Amino acid sequence: MNGLLERLTYPLDPDAFRLLLGPLRTQRLQGVIESVTPLTPTSAELVLRVGRSWPGHLAGQFVTIGVDINGVRHTRCYSLTSAAAASSADRISIAVQAKPDGFVSKHLVHRTLPGTTVQLGAPDGEFTLESAASRRILFLTGGSGVTPAVGMLRTLATMNAASRVSSSPWDVVAVHHAPTRDQAMFADELEALGRQHPWLTVALRTTRESGHGHLDADVLGEVCPDWADRDVFACGPSGLIDFASNRWTEAGAAHRVHVEHFAPPIAGPGSSQTGLNEGAQAQVTFSASQHQVTAEAGSSLLETAESTGLLPQSGCRMGICRTCTVPLVQGTVVDMRNGRRSDAGSHVQICVSAPVGDVTIGA
C-alpha cells in the first residue's frame, strides 16, 4: 500500500498529504499537546494525543520529544507518566521539571500551548516493572526522579482495578524526596494512591522541613524494614542512587537494584574520568559542517558544539537514549561517567564523551 501511495504522490512524501488531514494521520511518530497542567511552580505534566503509529510503552520507559523553538528543532527525553496499556493508547503524558538553565524544559513548562505538534521517538528504556525479579518493590525517588515511578504506580493501579480481585499480588513501598511540600511533584496523587490501595505504602519526605532530612541507613530501616528483600527502583540525585546501590550491594542483593539517572553522573575537570586535565584544551572538528571548536576541560562534545552555536542531534543528555551517537573519525574520547576510552572507528555518545587531545567526529 505504501508503495502505491509513494507512486501516486511522487515526488512528494505521502506524509505530506496525510498532514493535510491532520498531524496524527502521518506514519511518523507525532503528538499534539492537549494540556499543560502545573504540578509545582517549576514543573508541569503534558498530555499528548498520539496517532495510530504510537506503538505503546512499558511502565517506566521514556520518550524522546522533538519540539520546534524559534524555527529550530530541539530534542529531549522525558519519562512517560501515563499508565501503560495492553494495546496502543491514544493519549500519553510526560512530566517536565524546568531547570534554571534548561532552555527546552522551561519552554515546555511555561510557554508551550495546547495544539502544539511535537515529534516523538519510540518509547525506550529498561527501567521498567518487567525488569523486577519479584512483585515486592521499593521506589526511592527524589525531585523529578519520581516521574517514571508515577507511570509504574498508575499502571499497577489500573491493573488492580481491571483484575476486580480483592487482593493484589504486588507489595509496593514508595519513598519520595523533595526539598519542600510545594516542590514535590505528584505529592497529592501519590498520597491518594496510598490511601486507595492496600498494596501501596507512600512516604513523602521533605528534606528542608518537618525535620526529615536526607535518607540514611536508619531511616531506610524505619520506613521499609524489609528493604533488602525488595527490588529497589532508584531515580533522582546521584547521592540517592549511590546510597541505594551501596546498601543493596552490602546486603548481597545488588541484582535487585534498578537505577535511572535524571542528570549525568559526570566527573569534574582534572579527575581521572575526564578527557582533559584542568586548564587543558583540545581541537574538536565536526566533519559534517567542517567546524573546528576549542574544547575546554570537563566539557562534553555536545556542550562544546552548543557553545559555538552548533545544534547536533541529542536527546536525554545523560547517555541513555543514544540519540547523539556519532562516528569517531579521528582521535580518542573518554566516557565521562566511567572513564572508558574509545578510539577512532568506534561510535560514541557526544553528550557524555570528552576529547583526549584533538578529535574529529562525524557530526
SULSULJO-V954828 format. One record per residue. RES is the residue in one letter. OMEGA is omega in radians with two decimals (* if undefined). Layout:
res:RES omega:OMEGA
res:RES omega:OMEGA
This chain:
res:M omega:3.13
res:N omega:3.12
res:G omega:3.10
res:L omega:3.12
res:L omega:-3.14
res:E omega:3.13
res:R omega:-3.11
res:L omega:-3.05
res:T omega:-3.13
res:Y omega:0.16
res:P omega:-3.11
res:L omega:3.04
res:D omega:3.10
res:P omega:-3.14
res:D omega:3.10
res:A omega:3.12
res:F omega:3.10
res:R omega:-3.13
res:L omega:3.08
res:L omega:-3.14
res:L omega:-3.13
res:G omega:-3.06
res:P omega:-3.09
res:L omega:3.11
res:R omega:3.11
res:T omega:3.10
res:Q omega:3.04
res:R omega:3.10
res:L omega:3.11
res:Q omega:3.07
res:G omega:3.07
res:V omega:-3.12
res:I omega:-3.14
res:E omega:-3.10
res:S omega:3.05
res:V omega:-3.04
res:T omega:3.13
res:P omega:3.05
res:L omega:3.05
res:T omega:3.11
res:P omega:-3.08
res:T omega:3.14
res:S omega:-3.14
res:A omega:3.02
res:E omega:-3.13
res:L omega:3.04
res:V omega:-3.11
res:L omega:3.01
res:R omega:-3.08
res:V omega:-3.11
res:G omega:-3.08
res:R omega:3.14
res:S omega:3.14
res:W omega:-3.01
res:P omega:-3.00
res:G omega:-3.08
res:H omega:3.03
res:L omega:3.14
res:A omega:-3.13
res:G omega:-3.12
res:Q omega:3.09
res:F omega:3.11
res:V omega:3.06
res:T omega:-3.13
res:I omega:3.04
res:G omega:-3.09
res:V omega:3.14
res:D omega:3.12
res:I omega:-3.11
res:N omega:3.07
res:G omega:-3.13
res:V omega:3.13
res:R omega:3.07
res:H omega:3.14
res:T omega:3.08
res:R omega:3.12
res:C omega:3.10
res:Y omega:3.12
res:S omega:3.07
res:L omega:-3.14
res:T omega:3.13
res:S omega:3.12
res:A omega:3.08
res:A omega:-3.13
res:A omega:3.12
res:A omega:3.08
res:S omega:-3.10
res:S omega:3.11
res:A omega:3.11
res:D omega:3.08
res:R omega:3.05
res:I omega:3.09
res:S omega:3.04
res:I omega:3.04
res:A omega:-3.05
res:V omega:3.02
res:Q omega:3.14
res:A omega:3.11
res:K omega:-3.13
res:P omega:3.13
res:D omega:-3.07
res:G omega:-3.11
res:F omega:-3.10
res:V omega:-3.10
res:S omega:3.11
res:K omega:3.10
res:H omega:-3.11
res:L omega:-3.08
res:V omega:-2.95
res:H omega:-3.01
res:R omega:-3.13
res:T omega:-3.11
res:L omega:3.01
res:P omega:-3.09
res:G omega:3.12
res:T omega:3.08
res:T omega:3.11
res:V omega:3.06
res:Q omega:-3.11
res:L omega:2.94
res:G omega:3.06
res:A omega:3.11
res:P omega:-3.05
res:D omega:3.08
res:G omega:-3.11
res:E omega:3.10
res:F omega:-2.97
res:T omega:3.09
res:L omega:-3.09
res:E omega:-3.13
res:S omega:-3.13
res:A omega:3.13
res:A omega:-3.13
res:S omega:3.12
res:R omega:3.03
res:R omega:-2.94
res:I omega:2.98
res:L omega:3.02
res:F omega:3.00
res:L omega:-3.04
res:T omega:3.08
res:G omega:3.11
res:G omega:-3.14
res:S omega:3.05
res:G omega:3.12
res:V omega:-2.97
res:T omega:3.10
res:P omega:3.10
res:A omega:3.09
res:V omega:3.10
res:G omega:-3.14
res:M omega:-3.14
res:L omega:3.07
res:R omega:3.11
res:T omega:3.13
res:L omega:3.12
res:A omega:3.11
res:T omega:3.12
res:M omega:-3.12
res:N omega:3.13
res:A omega:-3.10
res:A omega:-3.09
res:S omega:3.12
res:R omega:3.06
res:V omega:-3.05
res:S omega:-3.12
res:S omega:-3.12
res:S omega:3.07
res:P omega:-3.11
res:W omega:3.06
res:D omega:-2.95
res:V omega:2.99
res:V omega:3.13
res:A omega:3.12
res:V omega:-3.08
res:H omega:-3.11
res:H omega:3.02
res:A omega:-3.13
res:P omega:3.13
res:T omega:-3.13
res:R omega:-3.08
res:D omega:3.07
res:Q omega:-3.10
res:A omega:3.12
res:M omega:3.07
res:F omega:-3.07
res:A omega:-3.11
res:D omega:-3.11
res:E omega:3.13
res:L omega:-3.13
res:E omega:3.09
res:A omega:3.09
res:L omega:3.11
res:G omega:3.12
res:R omega:-3.05
res:Q omega:-2.97
res:H omega:-3.12
res:P omega:-3.11
res:W omega:-3.06
res:L omega:3.02
res:T omega:-3.08
res:V omega:3.06
res:A omega:3.09
res:L omega:-3.11
res:R omega:3.10
res:T omega:-2.93
res:T omega:3.14
res:R omega:3.10
res:E omega:3.12
res:S omega:3.10
res:G omega:-3.08
res:H omega:-3.08
res:G omega:-3.10
res:H omega:-3.11
res:L omega:3.01
res:D omega:-3.04
res:A omega:-3.11
res:D omega:-3.13
res:V omega:3.11
res:L omega:3.12
res:G omega:3.14
res:E omega:-3.05
res:V omega:-3.12
res:C omega:-3.06
res:P omega:-3.10
res:D omega:-3.03
res:W omega:-3.06
res:A omega:-3.13
res:D omega:-3.10
res:R omega:2.90
res:D omega:3.13
res:V omega:3.03
res:F omega:-3.07
res:A omega:3.12
res:C omega:-3.12
res:G omega:3.14
res:P omega:-3.08
res:S omega:3.12
res:G omega:3.12
res:L omega:-3.14
res:I omega:3.10
res:D omega:3.12
res:F omega:-3.14
res:A omega:-3.12
res:S omega:-3.11
res:N omega:-3.08
res:R omega:-3.11
res:W omega:3.08
res:T omega:3.11
res:E omega:-3.13
res:A omega:-3.14
res:G omega:-3.08
res:A omega:-3.12
res:A omega:-3.13
res:H omega:3.14
res:R omega:-3.05
res:V omega:3.07
res:H omega:-3.07
res:V omega:3.05
res:E omega:3.11
res:H omega:2.95
res:F omega:3.00
res:A omega:-3.08
res:P omega:3.11
res:P omega:-3.02
res:I omega:3.14
res:A omega:-3.12
res:G omega:-3.13
res:P omega:3.08
res:G omega:3.11
res:S omega:-3.10
res:S omega:-3.10
res:Q omega:3.09
res:T omega:-3.06
res:G omega:-3.06
res:L omega:3.02
res:N omega:-3.09
res:E omega:-3.13
res:G omega:-3.12
res:A omega:3.12
res:Q omega:3.08
res:A omega:3.08
res:Q omega:3.13
res:V omega:3.11
res:T omega:3.08
res:F omega:-2.93
res:S omega:-3.08
res:A omega:-3.11
res:S omega:-3.10
res:Q omega:3.03
res:H omega:3.02
res:Q omega:-3.00
res:V omega:3.07
res:T omega:3.13
res:A omega:3.09
res:E omega:3.12
res:A omega:3.09
res:G omega:-3.13
res:S omega:3.06
res:S omega:3.08
res:L omega:3.11
res:L omega:3.11
res:E omega:3.12
res:T omega:3.13
res:A omega:-3.07
res:E omega:-3.12
res:S omega:3.14
res:T omega:3.06
res:G omega:3.07
res:L omega:-3.11
res:L omega:3.09
res:P omega:-3.11
res:Q omega:3.12
res:S omega:-3.12
res:G omega:-3.01
res:C omega:-3.14
res:R omega:3.14
res:M omega:3.03
res:G omega:-3.10
res:I omega:-2.93
res:C omega:3.09
res:R omega:3.13
res:T omega:-3.03
res:C omega:-3.11
res:T omega:-3.13
res:V omega:3.07
res:P omega:3.00
res:L omega:-3.01
res:V omega:3.14
res:Q omega:3.04
res:G omega:-3.08
res:T omega:3.04
res:V omega:3.12
res:V omega:3.04
res:D omega:-3.02
res:M omega:3.10
res:R omega:-2.99
res:N omega:3.10
res:G omega:-3.12
res:R omega:-3.10
res:R omega:3.09
res:S omega:-3.11
res:D omega:3.14
res:A omega:-3.10
res:G omega:3.12
res:S omega:3.05
res:H omega:-3.05
res:V omega:3.07
res:Q omega:-2.99
res:I omega:-3.14
res:C omega:-3.12
res:V omega:-3.13
res:S omega:3.07
res:A omega:-3.09
res:P omega:2.96
res:V omega:-2.99
res:G omega:-3.10
res:D omega:-3.12
res:V omega:2.99
res:T omega:3.14
res:I omega:-3.09
res:G omega:3.13
res:A omega:*
